[in-house]
Structures are given as C-alpha cells and as structure tokens.
Amino acid sequence: MSDFRGQAMGNMRRALRRSRRPAAPPALLSTPKPSLTYRLISYLLVFPVYRLLFRGRTTGNTNVPVEGALVVVANHGSHLDPPLLGHALGRPVAFMAKAELFKVPLLGPIIRACGAYPVSRGASDREAIRVATDRLQQGWATGVFIDGTRQADGRVNNPQAGAALLAARAGVPLLPVAIINSHRALGPGQGAPRLVPIHIRIGTPVPPPASRRRPDLDRTTAAVQAQINRMLDEGLISAGLLAPAREPDALPPSCADPDR
C-alpha cells in the first residue's frame, strides 16, 4: 500500500510540474493569405487615407515576423487604428469586432475579409480569449489594444493582462506597436477627423510570459507598456529614420519587408 501511495504522489507531483510549464510554441504555421477583398481595401482605401491624408510613415517593419502566429499589442486612440495597423504591418491582423457589425450588409463581408472575427455582446473574457486563441492556432497575427478602450491622450495608461495571457496560452511572442497621433486625428468625442500626421513605430518582439501566473503576466504586460510608451515619447518619425534598435531580451526579428 505504501508503494502504491508513493507512486501516486510521484505521479501527482510530475503532473503539477507539467502544468506549471509555459505553453510550448506552436509549429510554425503558414500565415493565412490576404483575400482579394483585403488587398483591394488595403491598397485602394487604407493606403491613400494613411499615406496621403494623414501623411503616414512607418518604421520597424523588419521586426515583423513574416510567418507564424503573433500577438500584436498597440495603444488605442482612434477607430482608425485597426485598418491602419494591419496595413502598416504588411500582413493581415485579426481583431475582435462586435457580432452585430457582421450583420451590416456591406460592412460585414468587408471586415470579415480583413480578418476580423465576431465576439457577441456580453461575452465573457474567457470566451473572447478562446476565440482569439483559435485565431493564433490558425497562424494569424492577432491584434489587441492593451488598454481595452480608446484613450484620450493616446498613451497606454491602464494596461490589461489579456494580451499577455493570450501569448502565454498560445506560446507566441508579443509585438509592441505605437500608433502616434491617431487620438488627435479622430479621438474619443471627436466628430470630424483632423488631418494631422499619423505615424506608426513597430517595436521588437517580447517573449511570451513564463507561465499564466499573475506575476508573470504582469511583468510581460509592464514590459510591453514601457516599450510602447517609450516609442510614443520619441514622437513623429523623421524621414530616413532607421528601424529601432533591438530591445534587451527581445526575440530576434525575422526577415521581412524593409521599412516602408
């Protein structure tokens, strides 16, 4: 009997140790190819709006992995952010959207083609995380606004741990991105857009948290917040600016298109 109990306790200890390990990185999946609708919207609508109306500039594109799942984490100052972010990164970024939007005759097919996925009003955080994890397992870059809602000053003020939890569950890196000036172009409570420059700085990937424990999630969240706010503090991008230097403890960037 004592041998049986000892074996059972050993099995339990091994199971607990396995449960504490971070999620293993998923096999490198081929990133879903942009649909024709996505390409048309990106180049015929988003491109002229971003590049011409808002004099858009992007730096750090060499930090964007070409293939594989990725949690894209950004500040949020405007409804303009999702389409501009996907265009600037050079690969489709899947964002959560209210399920009601998918029922709108023209808008629904467009946002679905652009990688958006529906989340029902009143859905729990657990359900939203599950849906986002499914997208990551399909190889998508999945976008998360770290504050969860638009900020009047465009900064990361009250970061939530959802992006870090998502990365920990899927075992994928996080990519911090700073969207500069979108809160001034069309921020909360603003009825008409202002044609101010909107620039996007792409940071360097941050490894997923070591575990799903709150201290690990908080450390990763704080690192992402600090990197985004630091890039915001650098201000608008000067012409000819090179990609940002690699951050300490960041993952090496994959080969990608040069800065655009």
C-alpha positions as a Markdown table, in Angstrom:
| # | Residue | x | y | z |
|---|---|---|---|---|
| 1 | Met | 0.0 | 0.0 | 0.0 |
| 2 | Ser | 2.8 | 2.4 | 0.9 |
| 3 | Asp | 4.5 | 1.7 | -2.5 |
| 4 | Phe | 1.2 | 2.5 | -4.3 |
| 5 | Arg | 0.8 | 5.7 | -2.4 |
| 6 | Gly | 4.3 | 6.8 | -3.1 |
| 7 | Gln | 3.9 | 6.1 | -6.8 |
| 8 | Ala | 0.6 | 8.0 | -6.8 |
| 9 | Met | 2.2 | 11.0 | -5.1 |
| 10 | Gly | 5.1 | 10.9 | -7.6 |
| 11 | Asn | 2.6 | 11.0 | -10.5 |
| 12 | Met | 0.8 | 13.9 | -9.0 |
| 13 | Arg | 4.0 | 15.9 | -8.5 |
| 14 | Arg | 5.0 | 15.3 | -12.1 |
| 15 | Ala | 1.6 | 16.4 | -13.3 |
| 16 | Leu | 1.8 | 19.6 | -11.3 |
| 17 | Arg | 5.3 | 20.4 | -12.7 |
| 18 | Arg | 4.0 | 19.9 | -16.2 |
| 19 | Ser | 1.0 | 22.2 | -15.6 |
| 20 | Arg | 3.3 | 25.0 | -14.5 |
| 21 | Arg | 5.4 | 25.0 | -17.6 |
| 22 | Pro | 4.6 | 27.6 | -20.3 |
| 23 | Ala | 2.8 | 26.6 | -23.4 |
| 24 | Ala | 5.1 | 25.1 | -26.0 |
| 25 | Pro | 5.4 | 27.3 | -29.1 |
| 26 | Pro | 3.1 | 26.0 | -31.8 |
| 27 | Ala | 4.5 | 24.7 | -35.0 |
| 28 | Leu | 5.3 | 27.5 | -37.4 |
| 29 | Leu | 2.1 | 27.8 | -39.4 |
| 30 | Ser | 1.7 | 29.3 | -42.8 |
| 31 | Thr | 0.1 | 32.7 | -42.3 |
| 32 | Pro | -3.3 | 32.9 | -44.0 |
| 33 | Lys | -3.0 | 34.7 | -47.3 |
| 34 | Pro | -4.8 | 38.0 | -47.7 |
| 35 | Ser | -8.0 | 37.7 | -49.6 |
| 36 | Leu | -8.7 | 39.7 | -52.7 |
| 37 | Thr | -11.1 | 41.9 | -50.8 |
| 38 | Tyr | -8.4 | 42.6 | -48.1 |
| 39 | Arg | -5.9 | 43.6 | -50.8 |
| 40 | Leu | -8.3 | 45.9 | -52.5 |
| 41 | Ile | -9.3 | 47.6 | -49.3 |
| 42 | Ser | -5.7 | 47.9 | -48.1 |
| 43 | Tyr | -4.3 | 49.4 | -51.3 |
| 44 | Leu | -7.3 | 51.3 | -52.7 |
| 45 | Leu | -8.7 | 52.7 | -49.5 |
| 46 | Val | -6.4 | 52.4 | -46.5 |
| 47 | Phe | -3.2 | 53.2 | -48.4 |
| 48 | Pro | -4.3 | 56.7 | -49.7 |
| 49 | Val | -6.0 | 57.6 | -46.4 |
| 50 | Tyr | -2.9 | 56.7 | -44.3 |
| 51 | Arg | -0.2 | 57.8 | -46.7 |
| 52 | Leu | -1.8 | 60.8 | -48.3 |
| 53 | Leu | -4.4 | 62.3 | -46.0 |
| 54 | Phe | -2.6 | 61.5 | -42.8 |
| 55 | Arg | 1.0 | 61.7 | -44.2 |
| 56 | Gly | 1.6 | 58.2 | -42.7 |
| 57 | Arg | 5.1 | 56.9 | -42.0 |
| 58 | Thr | 6.1 | 53.5 | -40.6 |
| 59 | Thr | 9.4 | 52.3 | -39.1 |
| 60 | Gly | 10.4 | 48.9 | -37.7 |
| 61 | Asn | 8.9 | 46.7 | -40.4 |
| 62 | Thr | 11.9 | 44.4 | -40.2 |
| 63 | Asn | 10.8 | 43.4 | -36.7 |
| 64 | Val | 7.5 | 41.9 | -38.0 |
| 65 | Pro | 7.8 | 38.1 | -38.5 |
| 66 | Val | 6.6 | 37.1 | -41.9 |
| 67 | Glu | 5.1 | 33.8 | -40.9 |
| 68 | Gly | 3.6 | 32.3 | -37.8 |
| 69 | Ala | 1.2 | 33.4 | -35.0 |
| 70 | Leu | 1.8 | 36.7 | -33.2 |
| 71 | Val | 0.0 | 38.9 | -30.7 |
| 72 | Val | 0.2 | 42.5 | -31.9 |
| 73 | Val | -0.2 | 44.8 | -29.0 |
| 74 | Ala | -0.8 | 48.5 | -29.5 |
| 75 | Asn | -2.0 | 51.7 | -27.8 |
| 76 | His | -5.5 | 52.8 | -28.9 |
| 77 | Gly | -6.6 | 56.4 | -29.5 |
| 78 | Ser | -9.0 | 56.1 | -32.5 |
| 79 | His | -11.3 | 54.0 | -34.6 |
| 80 | Leu | -8.8 | 54.5 | -37.3 |
| 81 | Asp | -6.3 | 52.2 | -35.5 |
| 82 | Pro | -7.3 | 48.7 | -36.7 |
| 83 | Pro | -7.1 | 49.2 | -40.5 |
| 84 | Leu | -4.0 | 51.4 | -40.3 |
| 85 | Leu | -2.3 | 48.9 | -38.1 |
| 86 | Gly | -3.0 | 46.0 | -40.5 |
| 87 | His | -1.8 | 48.0 | -43.5 |
| 88 | Ala | 1.4 | 49.2 | -41.8 |
| 89 | Leu | 2.5 | 45.8 | -40.6 |
| 90 | Gly | 2.3 | 44.4 | -44.1 |
| 91 | Arg | 0.3 | 41.3 | -43.1 |
| 92 | Pro | -3.3 | 40.9 | -42.0 |
| 93 | Val | -4.1 | 41.4 | -38.4 |
| 94 | Ala | -7.2 | 39.8 | -36.9 |
| 95 | Phe | -9.2 | 42.0 | -34.5 |
| 96 | Met | -12.2 | 41.3 | -32.3 |
| 97 | Ala | -15.3 | 43.0 | -33.5 |
| 98 | Lys | -18.9 | 43.2 | -32.2 |
| 99 | Ala | -21.0 | 40.4 | -33.7 |
| 100 | Glu | -23.7 | 43.0 | -34.7 |
| 101 | Leu | -21.2 | 44.5 | -37.2 |
| 102 | Phe | -21.1 | 41.3 | -39.2 |
| 103 | Lys | -24.8 | 41.6 | -39.9 |
| 104 | Val | -24.5 | 45.0 | -41.7 |
| 105 | Pro | -24.9 | 44.3 | -45.4 |
| 106 | Leu | -21.7 | 45.9 | -46.8 |
| 107 | Leu | -19.6 | 46.3 | -43.7 |
| 108 | Gly | -19.9 | 42.6 | -42.6 |
| 109 | Pro | -18.3 | 40.9 | -45.5 |
| 110 | Ile | -15.6 | 43.6 | -45.7 |
| 111 | Ile | -14.4 | 43.3 | -42.1 |
| 112 | Arg | -14.6 | 39.5 | -42.2 |
| 113 | Ala | -12.4 | 39.6 | -45.3 |
| 114 | Cys | -10.0 | 41.8 | -43.4 |
| 115 | Gly | -9.6 | 39.2 | -40.7 |
| 116 | Ala | -12.0 | 40.5 | -38.0 |
| 117 | Tyr | -13.8 | 37.9 | -36.0 |
| 118 | Pro | -17.1 | 38.3 | -34.1 |
| 119 | Val | -17.5 | 38.4 | -30.4 |
| 120 | Ser | -21.0 | 38.5 | -29.0 |
| 121 | Arg | -22.1 | 41.5 | -26.8 |
| 122 | Gly | -21.8 | 40.4 | -23.2 |
| 123 | Ala | -19.5 | 37.5 | -24.0 |
| 124 | Ser | -17.1 | 36.7 | -21.1 |
| 125 | Asp | -13.4 | 37.4 | -21.2 |
| 126 | Arg | -12.8 | 33.7 | -21.2 |
| 127 | Glu | -14.9 | 33.3 | -24.4 |
| 128 | Ala | -13.0 | 36.2 | -26.1 |
| 129 | Ile | -9.7 | 34.7 | -25.2 |
| 130 | Arg | -10.8 | 31.3 | -26.5 |
| 131 | Val | -11.8 | 32.8 | -29.9 |
| 132 | Ala | -8.5 | 34.8 | -30.1 |
| 133 | Thr | -6.5 | 31.6 | -29.2 |
| 134 | Asp | -8.2 | 29.8 | -32.1 |
| 135 | Arg | -7.1 | 32.5 | -34.5 |
| 136 | Leu | -3.5 | 32.2 | -33.2 |
| 137 | Gln | -3.6 | 28.4 | -33.7 |
| 138 | Gln | -4.5 | 29.1 | -37.4 |
| 139 | Gly | -1.3 | 31.2 | -37.8 |
| 140 | Trp | -2.9 | 34.7 | -37.6 |
| 141 | Ala | -1.3 | 37.8 | -36.2 |
| 142 | Thr | -4.0 | 38.8 | -33.6 |
| 143 | Gly | -4.4 | 42.4 | -32.6 |
| 144 | Val | -5.0 | 43.5 | -29.0 |
| 145 | Phe | -5.4 | 47.1 | -27.8 |
| 146 | Ile | -3.7 | 46.8 | -24.4 |
| 147 | Asp | -5.9 | 49.3 | -22.6 |
| 148 | Gly | -9.0 | 47.7 | -24.0 |
| 149 | Thr | -10.6 | 51.0 | -24.9 |
| 150 | Arg | -9.6 | 54.3 | -26.6 |
| 151 | Gln | -7.5 | 56.7 | -24.6 |
| 152 | Ala | -8.0 | 60.4 | -24.9 |
| 153 | Asp | -4.2 | 61.0 | -24.8 |
| 154 | Gly | -3.3 | 58.0 | -27.0 |
| 155 | Arg | -1.0 | 56.5 | -24.4 |
| 156 | Val | -1.0 | 53.2 | -22.6 |
| 157 | Asn | -2.5 | 54.2 | -19.2 |
| 158 | Asn | -4.2 | 51.2 | -17.7 |
| 159 | Pro | -2.9 | 48.1 | -19.4 |
| 160 | Gln | -4.8 | 44.9 | -19.1 |
| 161 | Ala | -3.2 | 41.4 | -18.9 |
| 162 | Gly | -5.3 | 39.9 | -21.7 |
| 163 | Ala | -2.6 | 40.2 | -24.3 |
| 164 | Ala | 0.0 | 38.5 | -22.1 |
| 165 | Leu | -2.5 | 35.8 | -21.1 |
| 166 | Leu | -3.2 | 35.2 | -24.8 |
| 167 | Ala | 0.5 | 34.9 | -25.6 |
| 168 | Ala | 1.1 | 32.5 | -22.6 |
| 169 | Arg | -1.8 | 30.3 | -23.7 |
| 170 | Ala | -0.6 | 30.0 | -27.3 |
| 171 | Gly | 3.2 | 30.2 | -26.6 |
| 172 | Val | 3.7 | 33.0 | -29.1 |
| 173 | Pro | 5.6 | 36.3 | -28.8 |
| 174 | Leu | 4.0 | 39.8 | -28.4 |
| 175 | Leu | 4.9 | 42.6 | -30.8 |
| 176 | Pro | 4.5 | 46.1 | -29.3 |
| 177 | Val | 3.4 | 48.8 | -31.7 |
| 178 | Ala | 3.0 | 52.6 | -31.1 |
| 179 | Ile | 0.4 | 54.5 | -33.1 |
| 180 | Ile | 1.3 | 58.1 | -32.9 |
| 181 | Asn | -1.3 | 60.9 | -33.2 |
| 182 | Ser | -4.4 | 58.9 | -34.1 |
| 183 | His | -6.0 | 60.2 | -30.9 |
| 184 | Arg | -5.6 | 63.7 | -32.3 |
| 185 | Ala | -6.8 | 62.7 | -35.8 |
| 186 | Leu | -10.1 | 61.1 | -34.6 |
| 187 | Gly | -10.1 | 60.6 | -30.9 |
| 188 | Pro | -12.9 | 59.9 | -28.4 |
| 189 | Gly | -15.7 | 62.5 | -28.6 |
| 190 | Gln | -14.3 | 64.0 | -31.8 |
| 191 | Gly | -17.0 | 64.4 | -34.5 |
| 192 | Ala | -14.8 | 65.1 | -37.6 |
| 193 | Pro | -11.3 | 64.0 | -38.4 |
| 194 | Arg | -8.3 | 66.3 | -38.3 |
| 195 | Leu | -5.7 | 65.8 | -40.9 |
| 196 | Val | -2.7 | 65.6 | -38.6 |
| 197 | Pro | 0.2 | 63.2 | -39.3 |
| 198 | Ile | -0.2 | 59.6 | -38.1 |
| 199 | His | 3.0 | 57.6 | -37.7 |
| 200 | Ile | 3.5 | 54.0 | -36.6 |
| 201 | Arg | 6.6 | 52.7 | -34.8 |
| 202 | Ile | 6.9 | 48.9 | -34.7 |
| 203 | Gly | 8.9 | 47.7 | -31.7 |
| 204 | Thr | 10.8 | 44.4 | -31.1 |
| 205 | Pro | 9.0 | 41.1 | -30.1 |
| 206 | Val | 8.7 | 40.3 | -26.5 |
| 207 | Pro | 8.8 | 36.6 | -25.5 |
| 208 | Pro | 5.5 | 35.1 | -24.0 |
| 209 | Pro | 5.2 | 35.0 | -20.2 |
| 210 | Ala | 6.9 | 32.2 | -18.4 |
| 211 | Ser | 3.6 | 31.0 | -17.1 |
| 212 | Arg | -0.1 | 32.1 | -16.7 |
| 213 | Arg | 0.5 | 33.1 | -13.2 |
| 214 | Arg | -0.4 | 36.7 | -12.4 |
| 215 | Pro | 3.1 | 37.9 | -11.6 |
| 216 | Asp | 4.4 | 36.6 | -14.9 |
| 217 | Leu | 1.6 | 38.2 | -16.8 |
| 218 | Asp | 2.1 | 41.5 | -15.1 |
| 219 | Arg | 5.8 | 41.5 | -15.8 |
| 220 | Thr | 5.2 | 40.9 | -19.5 |
| 221 | Thr | 2.4 | 43.5 | -19.6 |
| 222 | Ala | 4.6 | 46.1 | -18.0 |
| 223 | Ala | 7.4 | 45.4 | -20.4 |
| 224 | Val | 5.1 | 45.9 | -23.4 |
| 225 | Gln | 3.6 | 49.1 | -21.9 |
| 226 | Ala | 7.0 | 50.5 | -21.3 |
| 227 | Gln | 8.2 | 49.8 | -24.9 |
| 228 | Ile | 5.0 | 51.3 | -26.4 |
| 229 | Asn | 5.1 | 54.5 | -24.3 |
| 230 | Arg | 8.8 | 54.9 | -25.0 |
| 231 | Met | 8.2 | 54.8 | -28.7 |
| 232 | Leu | 5.3 | 57.3 | -28.3 |
| 233 | Asp | 7.7 | 59.6 | -26.4 |
| 234 | Glu | 10.1 | 59.6 | -29.4 |
| 235 | Gly | 7.4 | 61.5 | -31.4 |
| 236 | Leu | 6.8 | 61.6 | -35.1 |
| 237 | Ile | 9.2 | 59.7 | -37.4 |
| 238 | Ser | 11.9 | 61.7 | -39.2 |
| 239 | Ala | 12.4 | 61.0 | -42.9 |
| 240 | Gly | 15.1 | 58.3 | -43.4 |
| 241 | Leu | 14.9 | 57.1 | -39.8 |
| 242 | Leu | 16.3 | 53.6 | -39.4 |
| 243 | Ala | 14.5 | 50.8 | -37.7 |
| 244 | Pro | 14.6 | 51.0 | -33.8 |
| 245 | Ala | 17.4 | 49.2 | -32.0 |
| 246 | Arg | 16.7 | 45.8 | -30.6 |
| 247 | Glu | 15.3 | 45.9 | -27.1 |
| 248 | Pro | 17.1 | 43.8 | -24.3 |
| 249 | Asp | 15.7 | 40.3 | -24.0 |
| 250 | Ala | 13.7 | 40.7 | -27.2 |
| 251 | Leu | 13.4 | 37.9 | -29.7 |
| 252 | Pro | 15.5 | 38.2 | -32.9 |
| 253 | Pro | 13.4 | 39.7 | -35.7 |
| 254 | Ser | 12.5 | 37.5 | -38.7 |
| 255 | Cys | 13.3 | 38.6 | -42.2 |
| 256 | Ala | 10.5 | 40.9 | -43.6 |
| 257 | Asp | 10.0 | 43.7 | -46.0 |
| 258 | Pro | 12.2 | 46.7 | -45.4 |
| 259 | Asp | 10.8 | 49.8 | -43.7 |
| 260 | Arg | 8.1 | 51.3 | -45.8 |
